[in-house]
Amino acid sequence: MGSEELATNLFRISQTEARLRKDNIQGEGNANETHYNIGKNIREVIAKNGGTMPECLPTPKKSLKELEKERKYQDKLINLY
């Protein structure tokens, strides 16, 4: 996940969380509906502003696990010398 998609997801999550608290929304169904509506609104804003929709963002070349594995290997090599 790239930084643009991560930022969008964090914004969506934080806005949903705030709405759930502010409106004292109870129940899984109501929470899911709120989450869906906020996500829909955010997608509308992205489209209106000419942004790139999350599904159209480029995927990172390597997964986080691959990057972590490489980092550990590099750390091992550095510690050997």
Backbone as CSV, one residue per row, in Angstrom:
resi,resn,N_x,N_y,N_z,CA_x,CA_y,CA_z,C_x,C_y,C_z
1,MET,0.848,-1.164,0.000,0.000,0.000,0.000,0.900,1.235,0.000
2,GLY,0.670,2.122,-0.934,1.442,3.346,-1.015,0.946,4.398,-0.037
3,SER,1.678,5.498,0.046,1.350,6.530,1.032,-0.004,7.199,0.755
4,GLU,-0.357,7.362,-0.513,-1.643,7.997,-0.839,-2.810,7.114,-0.383
5,GLU,-2.716,5.821,-0.650,-3.773,4.909,-0.241,-3.829,4.784,1.282
6,LEU,-2.661,4.751,1.901,-2.605,4.666,3.365,-3.259,5.895,3.996
7,ALA,-2.947,7.075,3.465,-3.526,8.306,4.001,-5.049,8.311,3.835
8,THR,-5.523,7.850,2.690,-6.966,7.795,2.453,-7.633,6.841,3.438
9,ASN,-7.023,5.676,3.646,-7.587,4.704,4.578,-7.611,5.237,6.004
10,LEU,-6.529,5.878,6.421,-6.485,6.436,7.769,-7.535,7.532,7.946
11,PHE,-7.706,8.356,6.922,-8.713,9.409,6.977,-10.113,8.801,7.089
12,ARG,-10.396,7.794,6.268,-11.698,7.121,6.303,-11.956,6.507,7.675
13,ILE,-10.959,5.843,8.215,-11.103,5.203,9.524,-11.336,6.237,10.617
14,SER,-10.552,7.314,10.590,-10.691,8.326,11.641,-12.039,9.038,11.555
15,GLN,-12.515,9.289,10.335,-13.811,9.948,10.180,-14.944,9.035,10.623
16,THR,-14.830,7.745,10.322,-15.846,6.787,10.757,-15.870,6.694,12.274
17,GLU,-14.690,6.595,12.864,-14.591,6.505,14.321,-15.209,7.735,14.996
18,ALA,-14.920,8.910,14.448,-15.465,10.146,15.018,-16.989,10.174,14.909
19,ARG,-17.514,9.749,13.766,-18.974,9.746,13.577,-19.640,8.753,14.519
20,LEU,-19.030,7.584,14.691,-19.606,6.584,15.594,-19.697,7.121,17.021
21,ARG,-18.628,7.821,17.444,-18.623,8.390,18.798,-19.602,9.551,18.912
22,LYS,-19.512,10.476,17.958,-20.319,11.702,18.007,-21.810,11.394,17.998
23,ASP,-22.224,10.482,17.130,-23.639,10.158,16.990,-24.064,8.969,17.859
24,ASN,-23.132,8.467,18.680,-23.395,7.329,19.565,-24.072,6.178,18.815
25,ILE,-23.487,5.822,17.691,-24.040,4.764,16.842,-23.763,3.411,17.487
26,GLN,-24.805,2.627,17.631,-24.721,1.328,18.291,-25.067,0.213,17.310
27,GLY,-24.465,-0.940,17.501,-24.783,-2.117,16.702,-23.895,-2.255,15.486
28,GLU,-23.593,-3.507,15.173,-22.696,-3.793,14.051,-23.266,-3.321,12.718
29,GLY,-24.546,-3.549,12.500,-25.171,-3.143,11.241,-25.115,-1.636,11.033
30,ASN,-25.433,-0.880,12.079,-25.381,0.580,11.997,-23.953,1.070,11.790
31,ALA,-23.000,0.436,12.467,-21.593,0.810,12.308,-21.120,0.522,10.891
32,ASN,-21.517,-0.624,10.348,-21.135,-0.964,8.971,-21.730,0.019,7.969
33,GLU,-22.976,0.400,8.187,-23.632,1.355,7.297,-22.920,2.716,7.354
34,THR,-22.557,3.141,8.546,-21.829,4.400,8.712,-20.484,4.334,7.998
35,HIS,-19.784,3.232,8.199,-18.490,3.027,7.558,-18.629,3.087,6.033
36,TYR,-19.637,2.421,5.507,-19.881,2.405,4.064,-20.162,3.819,3.550
37,ASN,-21.033,4.549,4.244,-21.409,5.896,3.795,-20.222,6.852,3.821
38,ILE,-19.404,6.767,4.847,-18.227,7.640,4.917,-17.261,7.288,3.783
39,GLY,-17.055,6.002,3.554,-16.194,5.576,2.453,-16.710,6.077,1.114
40,LYS,-18.016,5.990,0.918,-18.641,6.469,-0.323,-18.416,7.972,-0.493
41,ASN,-18.612,8.729,0.601,-18.404,10.183,0.546,-16.954,10.525,0.209
42,ILE,-16.021,9.809,0.799,-14.608,10.079,0.546,-14.256,9.762,-0.906
43,ARG,-14.803,8.669,-1.428,-14.569,8.330,-2.840,-15.128,9.424,-3.753
44,GLU,-16.282,9.986,-3.395,-16.874,11.070,-4.196,-15.956,12.291,-4.195
45,VAL,-15.376,12.602,-3.054,-14.458,13.743,-2.960,-13.209,13.493,-3.812
46,ILE,-12.675,12.282,-3.738,-11.485,11.943,-4.544,-11.810,12.127,-6.023
47,ALA,-12.949,11.591,-6.462,-13.343,11.701,-7.872,-13.579,13.158,-8.263
48,LYS,-14.266,13.907,-7.418,-14.579,15.314,-7.705,-13.310,16.145,-7.857
49,ASN,-12.299,15.839,-7.054,-11.053,16.603,-7.090,-10.050,16.069,-8.106
50,GLY,-10.461,15.088,-8.880,-9.583,14.563,-9.926,-8.482,13.662,-9.398
51,GLY,-8.659,13.150,-8.191,-7.653,12.263,-7.616,-7.722,10.872,-8.214
52,THR,-6.775,10.057,-7.839,-6.719,8.681,-8.305,-7.486,7.794,-7.333
53,MET,-8.417,7.027,-7.857,-9.189,6.121,-7.020,-8.258,5.040,-6.475
54,PRO,-8.501,4.577,-5.252,-7.597,3.605,-4.631,-7.319,2.379,-5.489
55,GLU,-8.332,1.881,-6.183,-8.116,0.685,-7.000,-7.255,0.950,-8.236
56,CYS,-7.041,2.221,-8.552,-6.217,2.584,-9.706,-4.792,2.984,-9.314
57,LEU,-4.516,3.034,-8.019,-3.171,3.383,-7.568,-2.216,2.242,-7.889
58,PRO,-0.975,2.567,-8.216,-0.015,1.498,-8.506,0.274,0.686,-7.247
59,THR,0.444,-0.598,-7.426,0.780,-1.449,-6.299,2.289,-1.433,-6.094
60,PRO,2.704,-1.435,-4.847,4.142,-1.459,-4.584,4.767,-2.708,-5.194
61,LYS,6.006,-2.587,-5.610,6.688,-3.698,-6.267,6.943,-4.857,-5.306
62,LYS,7.192,-4.551,-4.032,7.477,-5.585,-3.048,6.531,-5.443,-1.866
63,SER,6.208,-6.587,-1.278,5.343,-6.562,-0.104,6.153,-6.136,1.116
64,LEU,5.456,-5.789,2.161,6.102,-5.388,3.407,6.948,-6.538,3.960
65,LYS,6.421,-7.757,3.874,7.176,-8.912,4.363,8.482,-9.087,3.596
66,GLU,8.431,-8.899,2.284,9.649,-9.015,1.477,10.669,-7.952,1.874
67,LEU,10.192,-6.736,2.093,11.085,-5.655,2.481,11.703,-5.906,3.853
68,GLU,10.889,-6.419,4.786,11.406,-6.730,6.123,12.456,-7.838,6.056
69,LYS,12.211,-8.833,5.238,13.162,-9.943,5.078,14.483,-9.428,4.518
70,GLU,14.394,-8.566,3.501,15.614,-7.979,2.924,16.367,-7.160,3.967
71,ARG,15.644,-6.393,4.747,16.263,-5.549,5.768,16.996,-6.393,6.805
72,LYS,16.368,-7.483,7.255,17.009,-8.367,8.222,18.275,-8.986,7.630
73,TYR,18.207,-9.373,6.372,19.370,-9.954,5.700,20.494,-8.926,5.610
74,GLN,20.157,-7.701,5.242,21.161,-6.643,5.153,21.764,-6.351,6.520
75,ASP,20.942,-6.336,7.563,21.456,-6.120,8.924,22.426,-7.224,9.327
76,LYS,22.098,-8.457,8.950,22.989,-9.579,9.248,24.344,-9.383,8.572
77,LEU,24.298,-8.976,7.313,25.538,-8.778,6.562,26.377,-7.667,7.182
78,ILE,25.733,-6.599,7.593,26.445,-5.477,8.199,27.094,-5.907,9.510
79,ASN,26.388,-6.712,10.287,26.917,-7.168,11.579,28.066,-8.171,11.417
80,LEU,28.146,-8.824,10.281,29.242,-9.765,10.034,30.567,-9.030,9.819
81,TYR,30.489,-7.829,9.336,31.711,-7.086,9.001,32.003,-6.045,10.009
